[in-house]
């Protein structure tokens, strides 16, 4: 006797069996039966596997025909038990879902009915609110009430209670209603501080001169809304959509705009002092003349933003993106711009005194006439930047990259530029007096007519630099590389050139009165004996013809200097 596997034709029988099991699913016997069937199935599977495996191992041969028939019979039973097992599991799952819904008080249609009921409730609440507020307006002269009048207090309490029940769209409708009634203006103000208007839909709303101070407008939609001259001080607008909104002369002092979208928003003359704009998208926004003192703009996106004449004193702009931003005449005194990106930004005439610009990227920035006195620009990138007539007095530029920067007529007196890269930079007529240029790279730099008096350029690379008519009086260029440098008519009085490389340098017309050329290498240099006579020391120096000064014969003092004889030199002190 064998049991046949269930065929697809018997699917109707299975369907009826499923219905029967479903009707009995709420009884405990079904769950018990399911467990029994599951146990039987597992036992059958194990028995079959053990039987076949044992026979093969003991005999070493596959099962005989009779044994194969018995094994087939066993597998038929297993198939049947598996079908029953699937039915039992389905019944148990259905029973569990029904009991869960009963415990939660839900019907099978609750998931679809609940949103409909909630929407109906919100609509009724809004209609009742509008009706009641209209009665207060007409019967109780709400618009003529004073802040302490009972009618205004009741209206406020009722408004706050209703707002908690409404969705974003209806919150927007309610706020528009209050604005149209004049209850959010300057003369009569329905104080709504702390009201929940999160997710409110106020797109294209006209809310000019509206008092929305202290409201919760998180993730609100204010796309192209008119908020001119409004009061939003202390308002929470985090992650709000303010794209294209008109916020000119609006008061946003202390407001939270973190993560908000202000793309192409107009905020001319707005008060954003101490506002939080961290992570906000302010690309192409107009913030000209805005007050951003002590504002938080960390990691804000300000690409092509207009910040002309904006006040950013003590503002935080860490890692902010200001690519091609316009900061002409802006005030950034003591602002923190560490790691900010100001590529191709316009900072002409801006005041950035004592600001922190460490690691800032200012490549190709326009900075003519900018004030950076006392600022910190260590490791900043100023490649190709234009700093004509800029004030960088006492500025720190350690390891800064100023390759091909335009610094003509710039003030860099007492600036720290050690190990800075000024290769091929334009420093014509720049003031670098008392500046620290230790180990700086000035290869090919143009320093014509520059003031480098008392500057420190120890071990600096000045090879091929253009220093014609430059003032190097008292400058320290010990061990500097001046190979092929142009020092035509330069002022080198009392300069320290000890150990300097002056090979093939052009010193024609240069003044060397009192200069220290000890151990200097002048091979191939263009210099006259009369000029070298002015030097304070030529001890161990190598002359243009390759001869070297020594002190082996002290009696030869002040011998005639020529470029063809070996000179034994010792100057009396």
N, C-alpha and C positions, 0 to 999 in steps of 0.2 A: 504494500500500500504506500502510495506517495502523495504528497500534497503539492499541488501546482502553484507556481508563483502567480500573483495577481496580474492580470493583463489590463491594458488600457481600456478594454471594453467594459471592464467591471468598475469604472470610475464612478458610475451612478450609485452603485452599492456603497462605495466608499463615502460618497457625499451624504447618503442617508445615515451611515454610521456616524459620520461627523456631527450631524444634526442631533442625533441621539445623545452622543457624548456631551455636546454643548448644553443640552437641556439638563443633564445630570452633573454639570461641572461644579455647581455650587455645593454638592454633597461631599462629605468627607470620603465616602467610598470610592469616588473617582480618583481622588488624590492617592488613596491607598493602593488602588488598582494600578495606577500609573507607576508607583514605586515597585510593585510586584512585577509588572511587565518589564520594567527596566532591569530588575534583578535577573529575571528569567533570560532576557536577551543577553546580558553579560555572561551568565553561566553557560548558555548555549554556545556562544561564540568561543569561550574558553575551552569548553568540552570538545567541540569540533576540532579546534586547533591542536589540543593535546592528543586527541585520538589519532589524528593523521600524523602528527609529528612522532608520537610514540611508535606507531606501526612501522614507519619508515626507518627509524633508528634501530629498532630491534631486528626487523627482518632484512633490512638492507635493500628491499624491493618495494616498488609501489604497491598500492592496494590492489586486491583481486577484483574481478567483475562484481561479485556479490558484495564485497565490502564497499566498492565504489557506489553501489546502489544505496547501501545503508547511509553512506556519507551524504549522498545527494538528498536522501530523505531528511537527514538532519538539517541540511542547509535550507530545504523548503520550509521547515519549521522556523528556522532562524529568520527567513525573509518575512514570514507572517508576523512573527513577534516584532520585527522592526517596524512594520506598518502600524501595528497596534501601539508601539512606542511613540511614533510620530503623532498619532491621534491623541494619546494621553498627554503628551507635552503641550500640544495645541490647546487642549481643554484646560490644563492647568494655567497656561499663560492667559487665556481669556478670563478665567475665574479671578486671577490676580488683578487684572486690569479693572474688572468690574468692581471688585472690593475696594481698590484704591480710589476710584471715582466716587464710590459711595461715602468713603471716609472724608473726602474733600468736599462733599456736598455738590458734586457735579453730575450733571446728566450727560448722556452721550452727545448732546447738542450744546453743552455749556461753552465749549471753546469758541463757537461761532456766535452764540447769543450774548456772551459777556461784552465784547466790543460794541455791539449794537446798543446794549442797555447803557453802557458807559457813555457813549456818544449822545444818546437821548437825554441822559441825566445832565450832561454838560450843557446841552442846548437849552434845556429847561432852566438851569441855573443862570445862564447868561440872559435869557429872556426876562426872568424874574428880576435880575439885577438892573437891567435897563429900564424896566417898568418902575421899579422902586426909586431909582435915581431920578427919573423924570418927575415923579411925584414930589420928591424932595426939592427939586429945582423949581417947580411951579407953585407948590403949596407952602414950602418952608423958606423960600427965597435963599437957596443955597449959595448962589453967586454973591450975594450981599453979606454973607456971614463972615465972622472974624475967626482967626485960628482957634480961639478958645470956645467958640459957640458950640453948643451940644449937637446941632445938626451936622456940622463939619466933622465932629468927632465920630458920630454915628456912621456918616458916609465913609469915613476912612476905615473904620472897623469892618463894615460890610464889604468894602472893596477888597481888603486883605483876605477876608474869609473866602470870598468867591474865587479870587485868583488861584488859590490853592487847589481848586477843583477843575480848573480849565486846562485844555491843551494849548499848544503854541499858537494855533490859528485864532482861537477865541480870546487868548490873552492879548493878541495884537488888536483884535476888534474892540476889546474893552478899553485899551489904552488910547486908541484913536478916538473913541467916544468921549473919554475924559478930556482929551486935548481939544476936541471940537467944542466942548461945552465951556472951555476956558478955565477948567479946574486944575490945570497944570502950568499955568502961566505965572507971571510975576505978581500980579495984583491979588489973585486968589489962588492959593496953592493947597491942593489936597496932599498932605504929607504922606508919602508912600515908602519912606525909608525902610529897607529890608524886604520889600515886597518881592514875591517870587514870580519873576517874568522870564525865567529861563526858557529857552527854545521859542520865545515869542516870535511870531511872524509879523515883522514891521517893515517888510520890503517896500520901498518907494513911499513910505509914510512921510507925511509933512508934520514934523514935530519941532519946528523952529521956535526958539525962545521958550522951550519946555523945561520944567524942573524935573529931572529924573535922577536926582542925587541919591546915592546910596542904594539904588535898586539892584536886584539880582537879574542881570540880563545875559547870563552865561549861555553861550551857543545860540544867541538870538540872531534872527535874520534881519539885518538893517541895510540890506543891499539897496544902494541909491536913495537912502532915506535923507531927508532934510533935517539936520539937527543944528543949524546955524544959531549961534549965540545961546545955545542951550546950556543947562547946568547938569553935568554928569560927574561931578566931583565925587570920588569915592565909590563910583559905580563899578560893579563887576561885569565886565564885558569880555571875559576870557573865552577864547575860541569863538567869538562872535564873527558874523559875516558882515563886514562894513565896506565891501567893495564899492567904489564909486560914490560913497556917501559924501554929503556936503556937511563938513564939520568945522567950517570957518568960525573962528573966534569962540569956539565952544570951550567950556571949562571942564577939563578932565583931570584936574589936580588930584593925585593920589588914586586915580582909577586903575583897575586891573584890566589890561588889554593883552595879557600874556597869551600867545598862540593865536591871536585874532588875525583876520585877513583884512588888511587896509589897502589893498592894491588900488592904485589910482584914486585914493581918497584925498579930498581937499581939506587940509587942516591949517590953513593960513592963519597966523596969529593965535592959534589955539594954546590954551594953558595946559601943558602936560607935565608940569613940575611934579617930581616924585611919582610919576605914573610908571606902571609896570608894563613894558612892551617887549619883554623877553620872548624870543622865538616868534615874534609877530612878522607877518608878511607885509612890508610897507613899501614894496617896489613901486616906483613911479608915483609915489604919493607926494603931495605938495605940503611941505611943512615949513615953508618960508616964513620967517619971523616968529616961529613958534617958540614957546617957553618950555624947554626940556631940561631944566636944571634938576640935577640929581635923579633924572629918569633912568630906569633900568632898560637898556636896549641890548642886553647880552644875547648874542647869537640871533639878533634880528636881521631880517633880509631887507636891505634898503637899496637895492639895485636901481640906479637912475633916479633916486629920490631927490626932491628939491628941498634943500636945507639952507638956502641962502639966508644969511642974517639970523639964523636960529641960535638960541641961547642954550648951549649944551654944557655949561659949567658943571663940573663934578659928575657928569653923566657917566654911566657905565656902558661901554660898547665892546665888551670882550668878545672876540671872535665874530663880530658883526660883519655882514657882507654889505659893502658900500661901493660896489663896482660902478664907476662912472657917476657917482653921486655928486651933486652940486652943493658944496659947502662954502661957497664964496662969502667972505665977510662973517662967517659963523664964529661963535665964541665957544671954544672948547678948553678953557682954562682948567687945568688939573683934571681933565677927563681921562678915563681909563679906556684905552683902545688896544690893549694887549692882544696880539694875534688877529686884529681886525684886517679885513681885506678892503683896501682903498685903491685898487688898480684903476688907473686913468681917472681918478676922482679929481674934482676941481676944488682946491683948498686955497685959492688965491686970496691974499689979504686976511686969511683966517687967523684968529688968535688962539694958539695952542700952547701957550706958555705953561711950563711945568706939567704938561700932559705926559701920560705914560703910553708909549707907542712901541714897546718891546715886541720884537718879532712881527711887527706890522708889515703888510705888503703894500707899499706905496709906489710900485713900479709904474713909470710913465705918468705919474700924477702931476697935475698943474698946481704948483705951490709958490708962484711968484709973490713976493712980499709977505709970505706967511711968517708969523711969529712963533718960534719954537725955542725961545730962550728958556734955559733950564729944563727942557724936555728930555725924556729918556727914549732913545731910539736904538738901543743895543740890539744888534742882529736884525735890524729892520732892513727891508728890501726897498731901495730907492733907485733901482736901475732905470736909467733914462728919465728920471724925474726932473722937473724944471723948478729950480729954487732961486731964480734970479732975484737979487736984493733981499733974500730971506734973512731973517734974524735967527741965528742958531747959537747965539752967545751962551757959553757955559753949557751947551747941549752935550749929552752923552751919546756917542755914536760908535761904541765899541763893536768891532766886527761887523759893522753895518756895510751893506753893499750899495755903493754910490757909483757904480760903473757907468760911465758916460752920462752922469748927472750934470745938469747945468746949474752951477753955483756961482756964476759970475756976479761980482759985487755983493756976494753974500757975506754976512757977518758971522764968523766962526771963532771969534776971539775967546780964548780959554776953553774951547770945546775939546772934548775927549774923543779922539779918533784913532786910538791905537788899534792896530791890526784891521783897520777899515779898508775897504776896497774902493779907491778913488781913481782907478785906472781909466785913462782917457777922459777924465772929468774936466769940465770947463770951470776953472777957478780964477779966471781973469779978474784982477782988481779985487779979489776977495780978501777979507781981513781974517787972517789966521794967526794973529799975534798971540803968543803964549799958548797956542794950541798944542795938544799932545798927539803927535802923529807917529809914535813909536811903532816900528815894524809895519807901518801902513804901506799899502800898495798904491803908489802914485805914478805907475808906469804910463808914460805918454800923456800925463796930465798937463793941462794948459794953466800955468800959474803966472803968466805974464802980468807984471805990475802988481802982483799980489803982495800983501803985507804978511811976512812970515817972521817978523822980528821976535826974537826970544822963543820961537817955536821949538818944540822938541821933536826931532825926526830921527832918533837913533835907530840904526839898522833899517831905515825905511828904503823902499824901492822907488827911486826917482830917475831910473834909467829912461832916457829919451824924453824926459819931462821938459817942458818949455818954461824956463824961469827967467826969461829976458827981462831986465830992469826990475826984477823982484827985490823986495827988501828982506834980506836974510840976516840983518844985523843981530849979532848975539845968538843966532840960531844954533841949536845942537844937532849936527848932522853926522855925528861920529859913527863910523862904520856903515854909513849910508851908501847905497849904490846909485851913483850919478853918472853911470856910463852913458856916453853920448848925450848927456843933458845939455840944454842950451841955457847957459848962465851969462849970456852976453849982457855986459853993463849991469850985472846984478850987484847989489850991495851986500858984501860978505864980511864987513868989518866985524872983527872980534868973533866971527863964527867958529864953531868947533867942527873941524873937518878931519879930526884924527881918525886914521884908518879908513877914510872914505875912498871909494872907487871913483876916480875922476878920469878914467881912461876915455880919451877922445872927446872929452867935454869941451864946450866952447866957453872960454873964460875971457874972451877978448873984451877989454874995457871994464871988466869986473873989478871992484874994489876989494882988496884982500888985506887991508890995514888991520894988523893985530890978529889976523886969522890963524888958527892952529891947524897946521897941515902935517903934523907929526904922523909918520907911517902912511900918509896918503899916497895913492897911486895915481900919478899924473901922466902916465905913458900915453903919448899921442895927443895930449891935451893942447888946446890952443891958448897959450898963456905966454907972456913976455917975462924976461928976467927981472925987469923993473917991477912988475906986479908981485913976483915971488919975493923980492926984497922987502916988500911991505909986510910979509907974514911974520907972525910972532915966533913960529917954530916950523922948521922943515926937517927936523930930526928923523932919520930913517925913512924919509920920503923918497919916492921914486920919481925922478924928473921926466919931462916929456920925451927925452931921447933915450930913456931907459936906465940912465945912471942913478945911483942911489946915494943919498946923503949918509955919512957916518961920522962918528966922533973919535976916530982913532988918532987923529993928529990935532989936538986942541989949539995948536999955534996958528992953524989956518982959520982965522976968523974973518968973516965977510969977504971971501974970495970973489972974484968976478964970476957971476953966474952966466953960464953959457949952456947951450943944449948939446954940446959935443964933448964936454970934459966931465971927468968924475970929480965930484965935489966932496970934500971932507968938511963937514959943517958943524959948528958949535956956537950957538949964540950965547953971549954972556947975559946973565940975569941981572 
